Every structure is written in C-alpha cells, then in structure tokens.
C-alpha cells in the first residue's frame, strides 16, 4: 500500500489541476498553450529525473533517495501554489517533476530487490491497483477545490499529500538494497549501463511498447480538460467525474493483470493488451472524425485503453528489469525516462494542434496505440522466440 501510494504521488500531482487549466489562462493572463506547457514541462522533467533517480538509489539506497526526493517535491508544490505568473509556475513544475521522479522510480526498483519475473510483475500490478486510485480521485478533488477555493488550492492539497508521504517513508519504509553500487553514479558507468540496456533486444522490446502505450495516456491528459470543459461544456466538476470514470480502467486493468500474469506469462499478456489498446484508440479516432461529440465517445474507448495500459505497463517494467538484477535501478530509470520523453512529446503535439475539436487528441491516441502494437509484434514476439 505504501509503495502504491508513493508511485501515486506523481500522477496525483499531474492530474489534480487538469480541470483548472482552461480557467488558469484567464487567472494568469496567458494562453492555452502556455498553460499546457506546465503539463509538458512536468512530463519532460519527470522523464529526466527518473534517468538519475534509479542510479542514485543504486548508490545511496532506496530509503534515502525517497526521503530527499519527497521533501524537495513538497517544497516545489508549495511554490506552485503561490506562483505569481505562468513562467514561475512552469519553473516550479519543473523542480516538482525532477523531485518526484524518486517516488516514481525507486519503489519499482525496490520491488526488484525482493522479487523477479512473474512474481515482480504480480507485485507491480498490485501496486498498480493502488496507483490507479490517484488518477480517479485527483481530478474529482481538484474540480471541487477549484470551484470552492480556486486553482491554487489544488497545489496546496498536493503539498499536504507530499508531507504525509514523507512522514510515512520516514516511519515505515526499511532499506531493501542489500549492497550499494559505489560506481553507479560515475558518468562512464551510467553510460555503460544504459548502453548495455539499449543494446539488449529484450529490453528494447519492452521499452518501446511501454513508451508508445504511455503516449496515448499523456495525449489524453493534455487534451481532456479542453475537450470536456471547453468543447463539450461539461464544467470543472463534470470533468472530474468523466476523467475519474476513464481512470477506473486503471484499477480494472491492474486487477486483471494481477490475476492473469502468473498464469499466462508476461509476453502473452502484453500481446493481448497491445491489440486491445489499438482497438480502443482506433474507435475513439473514428468517432472523433465522424463528428460524434458525446462524452461517451471519449470515455468508453479511453476506459478500454486504460485497461490495456495497466495490462501492459507493469509487465513491461518487470520484463525489462528481470534480466538485469545488478542494475535494476538503471533499467527502471531508463524505462521511465523513455516513457515520459516519448509521452511528453505526444502531449506537446496535442497542445500545438488543438483546434477546439476532439480530433487532435483522439488521433494522437490512435497513432500511439498503433505504434505500440507494431513494436509488440516486431520485438516482443522475437523475445519469446529467443532472438
């Protein structure tokens, strides 16, 4: 539960203010692309931060890195709450994302300290069930806070969450790293470890499938508030409930994954989920281009897409880390880095192509699902065949 709550810190901070984004353009006297940049910068920073969070935890231990990262995240969240301009908010969001990378990466490396293979995938799926709660409740809480107190209250709430998480880690989380890697932070060693991973066909298979799958999620994160609030006129509170309905797919997918991965294995589950995600993305894009603007035309296919994502992500992480027990932190970092850099780009594309319709978001999701499906068929199949 604690590990799930920790990896939930990042999506909670990412999603809680989404309903406020359209009105923030007026409050901060800026444009929609600038407000969306606060999300893209957060994603890019999270990706870069995760590139270093894993090696830091390999060198100094899981517990100390979690404590330091969570403390800095709390300070940055407070800075977001009091930012006087969109430029200052962007800077604070960057620091916030770099710090919270520890909460996203280290718990997964901690699981690899204790488990491997299908057992690790099972545990990561259980954590995903807890993780799935954050994207459901965050926009609902954010919508209510926005209506009652304004958008700044959402970041104040995140600050409180961070302080509670910091206290929980300090009191309850033991150190699981058996032996520190004293060379983990040397640039040459880091580059060698990353090079070793990137030259592994096994790692690359899980890497690309995971990255492209997350592109679809982040396209939805970047576009959903403008689609539901501005295009469909559902309002901030309505957005929170519609977004939460989509994110129920998180828990559904994680629950299914935790029950089937030991029976069918990592690769078979991923191949099925890639096809499911493609069907969902293609349906959403078809409805968007057909001019269907009912909220269910987004909610239903995106719910299915979220189920496919949670069937994919924990399995891909476990599959990527299992062959590399000595550099599990580096493997987790590189995988997470790729996810957020790829996905941040998809979010940026949605923001730049926004045309007051559902088409840019839905099309980006469909293309992301197609690329994940192709990567799965080309690389995961080869992994199974031992190539």
Secondary structure, DSSP 8 states (H G I E B T S, - for coil): -HHHHHHHHHHHHHHTTGGGHHHHHHHTT--HHHHHHHHHHHHHHHHHHHHHHHHHHHHH-HHHHHHHHHHHHHHHHHHHHH-SSHHHHHHHHHHHHHHHHHHHHHHHHHHHHH--HHHHHHHHHHHHHHHHHHHHHHHHHHHHHHHHH-THHHHHHHHHHHHHHHHHHHHH-----SS--TTTTSHHHHHHHHHHHHT-HHHHHHHHHHHHHHHHHHHHHHHHHIIIIIIS--HHHHHHHHHHHHHHHHHHHHHHHHHHHHHH-HHHHHHHHHHHHHHHHHHHHHHHHTT---THHHHHHHHHHHHHHHHHHHHHHHHHHHT-GGGHHHHHHHHHHHHHHHHHHHHHHHHHH--SSSHHHHHHHHHHHHHHHHHIIIIIHHHHHT-
